[in-house]
Amino acid sequence: MTDCLFCKIAAGEIPTEMVASDDRFVGFRDIAAQAPTHIVVIPRAHVVSLNEVRDPNLIGGLMLFARSIAEQEGLAGPGYRVVINTNADGGQTVFHIHAHVLGGRIMGWPPG
């Protein structure tokens, strides 16, 4: 998708602080971090939101990629949160499915 910010990041057309990438997924630091560590994880394939995911391997792979980033960032032991916002009322602002890996501090509850 040519208008999608995250598609452009995945294609290397927009510079970002990349922390991990492979043939299916990309992870980069969020420019509006909500925690000491805040990384956005996206599939390279464009899918609008969780509502549109049809491939369990995509969502499972996204979660495993998020976990590997959390491990790489030293968050696995102390703990971290993985969040997927879906549609406007759920807080989604970029309509390309993505997960937020948040850590480096104690996460409060309720989150919203």
DAVEN-V646828 format. One record per residue. RES is the residue in three letters. PHI is phi in whole degrees, 0 to 359 (none if undefined). PSI is psi in whole degrees, 0 to 359 (NA if undefined). Layout:
BEGIN
res:RES phi:PHI psi:PSI
res:RES phi:PHI psi:PSI
END
This chain:
BEGIN
res:MET phi:none psi:123
res:THR phi:284 psi:334
res:ASP phi:272 psi:351
res:CYS phi:280 psi:123
res:LEU phi:305 psi:313
res:PHE phi:289 psi:328
res:CYS phi:297 psi:320
res:LYS phi:293 psi:322
res:ILE phi:295 psi:314
res:ALA phi:299 psi:327
res:ALA phi:277 psi:355
res:GLY phi:81 psi:14
res:GLU phi:278 psi:339
res:ILE phi:237 psi:125
res:PRO phi:291 psi:145
res:THR phi:204 psi:167
res:GLU phi:272 psi:89
res:MET phi:288 psi:136
res:VAL phi:247 psi:337
res:ALA phi:196 psi:149
res:SER phi:200 psi:152
res:ASP phi:215 psi:195
res:ASP phi:289 psi:344
res:ARG phi:246 psi:334
res:PHE phi:222 psi:159
res:VAL phi:223 psi:142
res:GLY phi:232 psi:133
res:PHE phi:215 psi:156
res:ARG phi:290 psi:137
res:ASP phi:287 psi:134
res:ILE phi:284 psi:347
res:ALA phi:238 psi:60
res:ALA phi:305 psi:136
res:GLN phi:253 psi:6
res:ALA phi:203 psi:163
res:PRO phi:307 psi:323
res:THR phi:243 psi:122
res:HIS phi:216 psi:107
res:ILE phi:240 psi:135
res:VAL phi:264 psi:131
res:VAL phi:242 psi:127
res:ILE phi:229 psi:150
res:PRO phi:281 psi:150
res:ARG phi:292 psi:328
res:ALA phi:286 psi:137
res:HIS phi:280 psi:119
res:VAL phi:226 psi:129
res:VAL phi:298 psi:310
res:SER phi:203 psi:177
res:LEU phi:302 psi:328
res:ASN phi:299 psi:334
res:GLU phi:263 psi:355
res:VAL phi:292 psi:126
res:ARG phi:243 psi:343
res:ASP phi:258 psi:111
res:PRO phi:298 psi:335
res:ASN phi:291 psi:330
res:LEU phi:293 psi:309
res:ILE phi:289 psi:322
res:GLY phi:295 psi:317
res:GLY phi:296 psi:322
res:LEU phi:299 psi:316
res:MET phi:293 psi:319
res:LEU phi:293 psi:324
res:PHE phi:295 psi:318
res:ALA phi:300 psi:317
res:ARG phi:298 psi:318
res:SER phi:295 psi:324
res:ILE phi:293 psi:318
res:ALA phi:300 psi:318
res:GLU phi:297 psi:313
res:GLN phi:301 psi:324
res:GLU phi:273 psi:2
res:GLY phi:77 psi:23
res:LEU phi:265 psi:343
res:ALA phi:300 psi:317
res:GLY phi:292 psi:303
res:PRO phi:288 psi:331
res:GLY phi:117 psi:159
res:TYR phi:200 psi:171
res:ARG phi:235 psi:141
res:VAL phi:242 psi:125
res:VAL phi:235 psi:135
res:ILE phi:240 psi:114
res:ASN phi:272 psi:137
res:THR phi:235 psi:118
res:ASN phi:65 psi:174
res:ALA phi:303 psi:312
res:ASP phi:293 psi:338
res:GLY phi:273 psi:357
res:GLY phi:97 psi:6
res:GLN phi:286 psi:126
res:THR phi:246 psi:337
res:VAL phi:247 psi:122
res:PHE phi:268 psi:66
res:HIS phi:214 psi:119
res:ILE phi:310 psi:137
res:HIS phi:203 psi:156
res:ALA phi:241 psi:146
res:HIS phi:256 psi:127
res:VAL phi:259 psi:115
res:LEU phi:241 psi:134
res:GLY phi:192 psi:186
res:GLY phi:92 psi:2
res:ARG phi:203 psi:166
res:ILE phi:288 psi:132
res:MET phi:271 psi:131
res:GLY phi:277 psi:166
res:TRP phi:217 psi:136
res:PRO phi:284 psi:153
res:PRO phi:285 psi:332
res:GLY phi:244 psi:NA
END
